[in-house]
Amino acid sequence: MTEGKQNKFLTIVAALFLVGFTFFIFKELQSILLPFFIALIISFLFEPYYEWLKKKKIPGAISLVIVIITILIIANITSVFVFTSINAFTKEIPKYTEKSQNIVQTITLSLNNWGFFNQYLKDSFDLSKVVNGEAIAAFATNFFSSIVSLFGNFVLIMIYVIFLLSEFTSIRKRVLRAFSSERSRKIADTMTDIFKDVKKYIVGKTLINLSYGILVTVILWIFGVDFFIVWGFLAFMMAYIPTIGSMISTILPFTTALIQFDGHLTVPIVVLILMVVASNVIGNIIEPKILGDKLNLSPILLLLSLIFWGYLWGLIGMILSVPIMSMIKIILSKFESTRPLSILMSLNVTGKNSS
């Protein structure tokens, strides 16, 4: 084996070992790393508020306490609304399961009478899987169980947030002091650019998702669909997952409305149309205008990241997958040596580079 081939082989082996080791670390340290990533997102969300308080001549320590109290108040108010809705949802599961079975029987009987439902269709298409109260309940229960499990790490998340917010303001000053004038300025400017772009994405995306969740809640409330708060919160969280998330957060309320109104299609269809329109307007018009197209990720990368982070950390990992990959892409785009990887991660590439 020549020296060149040997070096190439060793590089491949080292890369595979590094990937395997990273996967092992992320899997084994889930209880530590998952709260950290959540805290990182929370820190980016509340950093503008923290800076605003300090600009009002409020000392940094007091500003930090105010931010933490604000987070606690928001978390408590949200948990009260969500947990109340979950309890109501859980109590209604048997009723919805029974109603879904009745609707399936009625539709099947009607199709049989009209001659549309032959034996082949019976064997290949199971209506009970389409209109299924148990399936809706199972997904919603698993989703909210994952959310509830995070509250067990809430103290750890808050500790992370305190340290991260403290670091955000001081790290640039330390870099400027640690290196020579020219080098420190370049490093500090790069870190500032990364910080600004990541913050823009996290804050912008979260506000857009929140607007979508509120809009879904209002639509469902207007038409009297049960558990509108549950579905609104689900829409807010699922909006972090492009395409797949909006499909899930649209189909579940539609199916709920279909069961609730005993198979009458008028209200469910209107709700479905309004939610699809809202999802497309926000996802295809409003979001690109606010965030731009620089943060778009390749569909293949989205799929692989959903599988990877979903396997590592479950449903919460799937929700965090796109923000994590977007942050990685932003960081890669800021360095000349890694910029090609950032371009490969992009869906739309305009100009000289994707950044």
SVG drawing of the C-alpha trace seen along z (x, -y; Angstrom):
<svg xmlns="http://www.w3.org/2000/svg" viewBox="-77 -53 81 63">
<polyline fill="none" stroke="black" stroke-width="0.4" points="0.0,0.0 1.4,-3.4 1.9,-6.2 -0.9,-8.2 -3.4,-5.4 -2.4,-4.6 -3.0,-8.2 -6.4,-8.2 -7.4,-4.9 -6.3,-6.2 -8.3,-9.4 -11.4,-7.4 -11.0,-5.2 -10.4,-8.2 -13.5,-9.9 -15.7,-6.8 -14.4,-6.5 -15.1,-10.2 -18.7,-9.8 -19.3,-6.7 -17.8,-8.3 -19.9,-11.4 -23.0,-9.3 -22.2,-7.3 -21.6,-10.5 -24.9,-12.1 -26.8,-9.0 -25.2,-8.3 -25.2,-11.9 -28.8,-12.6 -29.9,-13.6 -27.2,-16.3 -27.0,-17.4 -30.7,-17.6 -31.4,-20.1 -28.3,-22.1 -29.6,-22.4 -33.0,-23.5 -31.3,-26.0 -29.3,-27.3 -32.4,-28.0 -34.1,-29.6 -31.0,-31.8 -31.0,-33.0 -34.7,-33.8 -34.3,-35.9 -30.9,-37.5 -32.5,-40.5 -34.7,-41.1 -31.6,-40.7 -29.6,-43.2 -32.6,-45.6 -32.8,-45.5 -29.1,-46.3 -29.5,-49.2 -32.0,-50.6 -29.2,-50.9 -30.3,-47.8 -27.3,-45.9 -26.4,-42.6 -27.2,-40.4 -30.6,-41.9 -31.4,-41.8 -30.5,-38.1 -32.9,-37.5 -35.7,-39.4 -35.1,-37.2 -35.2,-34.0 -38.4,-35.1 -40.0,-36.0 -39.1,-32.5 -40.6,-30.9 -43.8,-32.9 -44.2,-32.0 -43.4,-28.3 -46.0,-28.2 -48.8,-29.9 -48.1,-27.7 -48.0,-24.5 -51.4,-25.4 -53.2,-25.8 -51.5,-22.8 -51.9,-20.4 -55.6,-21.4 -56.2,-20.7 -54.4,-17.4 -56.4,-16.3 -59.7,-17.2 -58.3,-15.4 -57.5,-12.3 -61.0,-12.1 -62.6,-12.3 -60.4,-9.6 -63.0,-6.7 -65.8,-8.8 -63.7,-9.7 -62.7,-6.1 -66.3,-4.9 -67.4,-7.7 -64.6,-6.9 -65.6,-3.3 -69.2,-4.3 -68.2,-6.6 -66.0,-3.9 -69.0,-1.4 -71.3,-4.0 -68.9,-4.9 -68.2,-1.2 -71.9,-0.4 -72.6,-3.3 -69.8,-2.3 -71.0,1.3 -74.5,0.2 -73.2,-2.0 -71.0,0.8 -67.7,-1.1 -66.2,1.0 -65.3,4.4 -63.3,7.1 -60.0,5.8 -60.5,2.4 -61.5,4.0 -58.2,5.9 -56.0,3.0 -57.6,0.0 -58.5,-0.1 -60.8,-3.0 -60.4,-2.5 -56.7,-3.6 -57.8,-6.9 -60.6,-7.8 -59.1,-6.5 -59.6,-8.2 -57.1,-5.8 -54.3,-6.7 -54.9,-10.5 -54.9,-9.9 -51.7,-7.8 -49.8,-10.3 -50.9,-13.3 -50.2,-11.4 -46.7,-10.4 -46.0,-14.0 -47.1,-15.6 -45.4,-12.9 -42.1,-14.0 -42.8,-17.6 -43.7,-16.8 -40.5,-14.8 -38.6,-18.0 -40.0,-19.6 -38.0,-17.0 -34.9,-18.7 -36.3,-22.3 -33.9,-23.2 -30.9,-22.0 -32.2,-24.0 -32.5,-27.1 -28.9,-26.7 -27.7,-26.3 -29.6,-29.5 -28.0,-31.5 -24.5,-30.5 -25.2,-31.0 -26.7,-34.4 -23.7,-35.4 -21.3,-34.1 -22.9,-35.8 -22.0,-39.3 -18.4,-38.6 -17.0,-36.2 -16.2,-38.9 -14.3,-40.9 -12.2,-37.9 -11.4,-37.0 -10.2,-40.6 -7.9,-40.4 -6.7,-36.8 -5.2,-37.2 -3.2,-39.8 -5.0,-42.8 -5.6,-41.7 -6.3,-38.1 -8.6,-38.8 -10.6,-41.3 -11.1,-38.7 -12.1,-36.0 -14.4,-38.4 -16.1,-39.6 -16.7,-36.0 -18.2,-35.0 -20.4,-38.1 -21.7,-37.2 -22.4,-33.7 -24.2,-34.9 -26.3,-37.4 -27.3,-34.9 -28.2,-32.2 -30.1,-34.6 -32.0,-35.9 -33.0,-32.4 -34.0,-31.2 -36.0,-34.3 -37.5,-34.8 -38.5,-31.1 -40.0,-30.9 -42.1,-34.1 -43.3,-32.8 -44.2,-29.4 -45.9,-31.2 -48.0,-33.2 -48.9,-30.0 -49.9,-28.2 -52.1,-31.2 -53.7,-31.3 -54.5,-27.6 -55.9,-27.9 -58.2,-30.8 -59.4,-28.9 -60.3,-25.8 -61.9,-27.9 -64.1,-29.8 -65.4,-26.5 -65.8,-24.9 -63.3,-22.1 -62.5,-20.4 -59.0,-20.7 -58.1,-23.8 -55.4,-24.7 -53.8,-21.3 -53.7,-21.5 -52.5,-25.1 -49.6,-24.1 -48.9,-21.1 -48.9,-23.3 -46.4,-25.7 -44.0,-22.9 -44.4,-20.9 -43.7,-24.0 -40.0,-23.6 -40.2,-20.5 -40.6,-21.6 -43.5,-20.0 -43.9,-16.9 -44.6,-19.0 -47.3,-21.1 -48.9,-18.0 -49.2,-16.3 -50.5,-19.5 -53.1,-19.8 -54.3,-16.2 -54.8,-15.6 -57.2,-18.6 -59.0,-17.7 -59.5,-14.1 -60.6,-15.3 -63.2,-17.6 -64.4,-14.8 -65.0,-12.5 -66.4,-15.3 -69.0,-16.3 -70.0,-12.7 -68.6,-12.5 -70.4,-15.6 -67.8,-17.1 -68.7,-20.8 -66.8,-22.1 -63.9,-19.7 -63.3,-20.6 -63.5,-24.3 -61.1,-23.9 -58.7,-21.8 -58.7,-24.4 -58.1,-27.3 -55.2,-25.5 -53.6,-24.5 -53.8,-28.1 -52.4,-29.4 -49.6,-26.9 -48.6,-27.7 -48.9,-31.5 -46.7,-31.5 -44.2,-28.8 -43.9,-30.0 -44.4,-33.8 -43.9,-35.2 -41.1,-33.0 -38.8,-33.5 -39.3,-37.3 -38.3,-37.4 -35.6,-34.8 -34.5,-34.9 -33.6,-31.8 -30.1,-31.5 -31.1,-29.1 -33.0,-26.7 -31.8,-23.1 -31.6,-20.4 -34.6,-18.0 -32.2,-15.0 -30.4,-16.6 -33.7,-17.4 -34.8,-13.8 -31.5,-12.4 -31.4,-14.9 -34.9,-14.0 -33.9,-10.3 -30.6,-10.9 -31.9,-13.3 -35.2,-11.4 -33.3,-8.2 -31.0,-9.8 -33.6,-11.9 -37.0,-10.8 -39.8,-13.3 -38.0,-16.2 -34.9,-15.4 -37.0,-15.6 -38.3,-19.0 -34.8,-20.2 -33.2,-18.7 -33.8,-21.6 -32.7,-24.4 -29.6,-22.4 -28.7,-21.7 -29.4,-25.4 -27.0,-26.5 -24.4,-24.1 -24.9,-25.4 -24.5,-29.1 -21.3,-28.3 -19.9,-26.4 -20.7,-29.3 -18.5,-31.7 -15.2,-29.9 -13.6,-29.6 -12.5,-26.0 -16.0,-24.8 -18.1,-27.0 -18.4,-24.3 -20.1,-22.1 -22.5,-24.9 -23.3,-25.2 -23.9,-21.5 -26.4,-21.7 -28.4,-24.4 -31.6,-24.0 -31.3,-27.3 -27.9,-28.7 -27.7,-32.3 -24.7,-34.4 -21.1,-33.4 -22.0,-31.4 -24.9,-30.4 -24.2,-32.7"/>
</svg>
